[in-house]
Amino acid sequence: MNEGTISAHLARFLVDSVRHSGTSLGRFAHLPDLGPEVLRDDLTRVSTPSALTLWEQLTLTEPGSAIGALVTGHAPIGTFGLWDYLVTTGGNFIETMKRAVDYLELIGDPAGEKLQTIEDGKHFTIRHATGSWVPDVVEAIGFFSLGVYLTRARAATGRPVVPLRVALSHRPPREHRQLIEFFGTRNIDFDAPFNSITFHDDDVRAPLPKAQPGLEQILMRHADLTLAASKPVLHWHDRFRAILATAIHEDTASLERVAQRLAMSPRTLQRRLGEHGTNWREEIEAVRQRHTMDLLRTTDLPLQSIAARVGYSDIRALRRAVQRWEGQSPHTIRNTLSRLRKTPVPGTNIR
């Protein structure tokens, strides 16, 4: 039921992180599930594409950085709602983390996020994987996830736990030093097969200092009720567009794949689109147009990067599309915007 969505708690955190980065939230006004009235309701579920738009903005604000891990320093226990308390309540951190894996849906997208715990008697490893979206966004989410597990391990145990090893399936960022300081170790492997964080068994098997017997059972019952009562914000057509936007990010935007995500046949999807006065080709075009123009007008990304992000094979295809939509080239659009930003507003110099 909650596939393709994240919790309101995580969405609020991302919105606050974008706000603190200095970005105006007005540029997200077109996203119907990021309004304050939506985010105030803990039972609402925000579409994953809306969340990815926020992540993308964070990576554009701090390009090439470890922003995903560093923002977790501003996420105390309780930021992610009930999931946080499941992670920090129980016999020891291994037990609570296994429970957190079972209830990952409380915070993230069960279709896009995968968690696994591994024990060998000496070490405890948490392995994480996310979707195949824009590389910068995937990297940020990977850093963020490992940062969350570390901060929750420290909060649960009440000790400054230091991981034995951190493995990241990305290239070293420019701020490698910041990652060393954040994780507290130089044992950080890059270009690894998986994202993972490994703790010494003694650190995570010790009894938790604030454990209350029986409380975890109450929390799990509450978690089951919360998931059953959760409600995605978007209506059918908006949800379709959200899923389509994610598919374009993942380069899997086929009619069959999107229909499968919506739990319907391709023929039924085409019929439903026809009932809304549109079709598959027009919907692909609309999502690409909105994302392309947003990136052109609000970022300095090279055209090659924009083309890759919106699913075009090369810059020429992007240029043809922008010319068709706007009647002018991407270069002209950016030059016009640059001149407008430099033009003083009449009357502003009057004293």
C-alpha positions in Angstrom: 0.0 0.0 0.0 2.8 2.4 0.9 5.1 1.6 -2.0 6.3 4.7 -3.8 5.9 6.8 -0.7 7.9 8.0 2.4 6.6 9.0 5.8 5.6 12.6 6.7 8.4 12.5 9.3 11.1 11.9 6.8 9.5 14.4 4.3 9.5 17.1 7.0 13.1 16.5 7.8 14.0 16.8 4.1 12.0 20.0 3.7 13.7 21.5 6.8 17.2 20.5 5.4 16.4 22.2 2.1 15.2 25.3 3.9 18.4 25.4 6.0 20.5 25.1 2.9 19.1 28.6 1.9 16.8 27.4 -0.9 13.3 29.0 -1.1 10.6 26.4 -0.7 8.5 28.3 -3.2 10.1 26.4 -6.0 8.4 23.3 -4.8 4.9 24.8 -4.7 3.9 22.7 -7.8 4.3 19.5 -5.7 0.9 18.8 -4.2 2.2 16.6 -1.3 4.8 19.0 0.2 2.5 21.6 1.5 2.5 22.4 5.3 -1.1 21.2 5.7 0.0 17.8 4.3 3.2 17.5 6.3 1.5 18.3 9.6 -0.4 15.0 9.4 1.8 12.1 10.7 -0.3 9.5 8.9 0.2 11.0 5.4 2.6 9.4 2.9 4.5 11.7 0.6 5.4 10.4 -2.9 9.0 9.2 -3.4 9.4 11.5 -6.5 8.7 14.5 -4.4 11.3 13.3 -1.9 13.8 12.8 -4.7 13.2 16.4 -5.8 14.2 17.5 -2.3 17.3 15.3 -2.3 18.3 16.6 -5.7 18.1 20.1 -4.4 20.3 19.3 -1.5 22.9 17.7 -3.8 22.8 20.8 -6.1 23.2 23.1 -3.1 26.3 21.2 -1.9 27.6 19.4 -5.0 30.2 16.7 -4.5 29.8 16.8 -0.7 28.8 14.2 1.9 25.7 16.2 2.7 23.6 13.0 3.1 25.6 11.9 6.2 26.2 15.4 7.6 22.5 16.3 7.8 21.8 13.4 10.2 23.7 15.5 12.8 20.5 17.6 12.9 18.2 14.7 13.4 17.8 13.8 17.1 15.8 10.8 18.2 12.2 11.4 17.5 12.8 13.1 14.2 11.7 10.0 12.3 8.8 9.3 14.6 7.9 5.8 15.8 10.7 4.2 13.8 13.3 6.0 16.0 11.8 4.6 19.2 11.7 1.1 17.8 15.4 1.4 17.0 16.3 2.6 20.5 14.0 0.4 22.6 14.8 -3.2 23.4 17.4 -5.6 24.8 20.3 -4.5 22.7 21.0 -2.7 19.4 21.2 -5.9 17.4 17.7 -6.8 18.4 16.3 -3.3 17.8 18.0 -2.9 14.4 16.5 -6.2 13.2 13.1 -4.9 14.2 13.8 -1.6 12.4 14.5 -3.6 9.2 11.1 -5.2 9.5 9.4 -1.8 10.0 11.5 0.2 7.4 8.1 1.1 5.8 7.5 3.4 8.8 10.1 5.8 7.5 11.0 5.0 3.9 9.8 3.6 0.6 9.4 -0.2 0.9 9.8 -0.5 -2.8 13.0 1.5 -3.1 14.9 0.9 0.1 16.4 -2.4 1.2 18.0 -3.2 4.5 19.9 -6.3 5.6 21.7 -7.2 8.9 24.6 -9.7 9.0 26.2 -11.4 12.0 29.3 -13.5 12.2 29.8 -13.8 16.0 32.4 -11.0 16.0 30.8 -8.3 13.9 27.4 -6.8 13.2 26.9 -5.3 9.8 24.0 -3.2 8.4 23.8 -3.2 4.6 21.7 -0.7 2.7 20.7 -0.3 -0.9 18.4 2.2 -2.6 16.9 2.8 -6.1 18.9 3.5 -9.3 18.1 7.2 -9.5 20.5 10.1 -10.4 23.9 9.1 -9.1 24.4 12.2 -6.9 21.0 11.5 -5.2 21.7 7.8 -4.7 25.0 8.7 -3.2 23.4 11.2 -0.8 20.8 8.8 0.3 23.4 6.1 0.9 25.5 8.5 3.1 22.3 9.5 4.9 21.2 6.0 5.7 24.6 4.9 7.2 24.6 8.2 9.1 21.2 7.4 10.6 22.3 3.9 11.7 25.4 5.3 13.4 23.6 8.1 15.2 20.8 5.7 16.3 23.4 3.2 17.5 25.0 5.9 19.7 21.7 7.1 21.0 20.5 3.6 21.8 23.7 2.4 23.6 24.4 5.8 25.2 28.0 5.5 24.1 30.1 7.2 21.4 30.2 4.0 19.3 32.8 4.0 16.5 32.2 1.6 13.6 34.9 -0.8 12.7 34.4 -0.2 9.0 32.2 1.9 6.6 31.8 0.8 3.0 30.4 3.0 0.3 29.6 2.1 -3.3 30.6 5.6 -4.4 33.8 7.4 -5.3 35.5 9.4 -2.5 33.9 12.8 -2.1 35.9 16.0 -1.9 35.0 16.2 1.8 36.6 12.9 2.7 37.9 14.5 5.9 34.4 15.4 6.9 33.3 11.8 6.6 36.2 10.6 8.7 35.2 13.1 11.4 31.6 12.2 11.2 32.0 8.4 11.4 35.0 8.6 13.7 37.1 6.2 11.7 39.5 6.2 8.8 38.4 2.7 7.8 36.1 4.0 5.0 36.2 1.9 1.8 34.9 3.5 -1.4 33.8 1.9 -4.7 32.5 -1.1 -2.6 29.9 -3.5 -3.8 27.4 -2.3 -1.2 26.8 0.5 1.3 27.4 -0.9 4.8 28.5 -0.1 8.3 30.1 -2.6 10.6 30.2 -2.6 14.4 32.1 -4.7 16.9 29.8 -7.3 18.5 30.6 -6.0 22.0 29.4 -2.5 21.2 26.0 -3.5 19.9 25.2 -6.6 21.9 25.5 -4.9 25.3 22.2 -4.3 27.1 20.6 -0.9 26.3 20.7 1.4 29.3 17.1 2.6 29.0 15.5 -0.7 28.1 12.0 -1.2 29.4 10.7 -4.8 29.2 7.5 -5.1 27.2 7.7 -1.6 25.7 8.9 -2.9 22.3 5.7 -5.1 22.0 3.6 -2.0 22.6 5.5 -0.1 20.0 5.2 -2.8 17.4 1.4 -3.0 17.8 1.3 0.8 17.4 3.5 0.5 14.3 1.1 -2.0 12.8 -1.8 0.3 13.4 0.0 3.3 12.0 0.9 1.5 8.8 -2.7 0.3 8.4 -4.0 3.9 8.8 -1.4 5.5 6.5 -2.8 7.4 3.5 -0.9 8.5 0.4 -1.8 12.1 -0.4 -1.9 11.9 -4.2 -5.0 10.9 -6.2 -4.7 8.3 -9.0 -3.4 10.6 -11.8 -1.0 12.4 -9.5 0.3 9.1 -8.2 0.8 7.9 -11.8 2.8 11.0 -12.6 4.9 10.5 -9.4 5.7 6.9 -10.4 6.4 8.0 -13.9 8.8 10.7 -12.7 10.6 8.0 -10.6 10.8 5.7 -13.6 12.4 8.4 -15.7 14.9 9.0 -12.9 15.7 5.3 -13.0 15.7 5.1 -16.8 12.9 2.5 -16.6 10.1 4.5 -18.0 8.3 1.8 -19.9 4.5 1.5 -20.1 4.7 -2.1 -18.8 7.0 -1.2 -15.8 4.9 1.8 -14.7 1.6 -0.2 -15.1 3.2 -2.9 -12.9 4.0 -0.4 -10.2 0.4 0.7 -10.3 -0.8 -2.9 -10.0 -2.7 -2.8 -13.3 -2.2 -4.0 -16.9 -0.7 -1.8 -19.6 -4.1 -1.8 -21.4 -5.9 -0.7 -18.2 -3.3 2.1 -17.7 -3.8 3.4 -21.3 -7.6 3.3 -20.7 -7.3 5.3 -17.5 -5.1 7.9 -19.1 -7.6 8.2 -21.9 -10.3 8.9 -19.3 -8.2 11.8 -18.2 -7.9 13.2 -21.7 -4.2 12.2 -22.1 -2.0 9.4 -23.2 1.3 7.7 -22.4 3.4 9.8 -24.9 1.9 13.1 -23.6 2.5 12.2 -20.0 6.2 11.3 -20.7 6.6 14.7 -22.4 4.9 16.6 -19.6 7.1 15.1 -16.8 10.3 15.7 -18.8 9.3 19.2 -19.7 8.5 20.2 -16.1 11.8 18.8 -14.8 13.9 20.1 -17.6 12.7 23.7 -17.4 13.0 23.6 -13.6 16.7 22.5 -13.9 17.4 25.1 -16.6 15.9 27.9 -14.7 17.2 27.2 -11.2 20.6 25.4 -11.6 23.9 25.8 -13.5 24.0 22.1 -14.4 25.6 21.4 -17.8 23.1 20.5 -20.5 24.6 17.0 -20.7 23.8 16.4 -17.0 20.3 17.8 -17.5 19.7 15.5 -20.5 20.8 12.5 -18.4 18.6 13.4 -15.5 15.4 13.7 -17.6 16.0 10.7 -19.8 17.3 12.1 -23.0 20.1 10.2 -24.9 22.2 13.3 -25.6 22.3 17.1 -25.7 20.8 17.3 -29.2 17.6 15.5 -28.1 17.3 17.9 -25.2 17.8 21.0 -27.4 15.2 19.8 -29.8 12.7 19.2 -27.0 13.3 22.6 -25.4 13.0 24.3 -28.8 9.6 22.5 -29.3 8.3 23.5 -25.9 9.6 27.1 -25.5 10.4 28.2 -29.1 14.0 29.0 -28.1 17.2 27.2 -27.2 18.3 26.2 -23.6 21.2 28.7 -24.0 18.8 31.5 -24.9 16.6 30.7 -21.9 19.5 30.8 -19.5 21.0 34.0 -21.0 17.6 35.7 -20.7 17.3 34.6 -17.0 20.8 35.8 -16.3 20.1 39.3 -17.8 16.8 39.5 -15.7 18.7 38.7 -12.5 21.2 41.4 -13.2 18.7 44.1 -14.2 18.0 46.4 -11.2 14.4 46.8 -10.1 13.1 50.3 -10.9 13.1 52.5 -7.9 15.4 50.4 -5.7 18.2 53.0 -5.9 16.0 55.9 -4.9 16.8 57.4 -1.5 
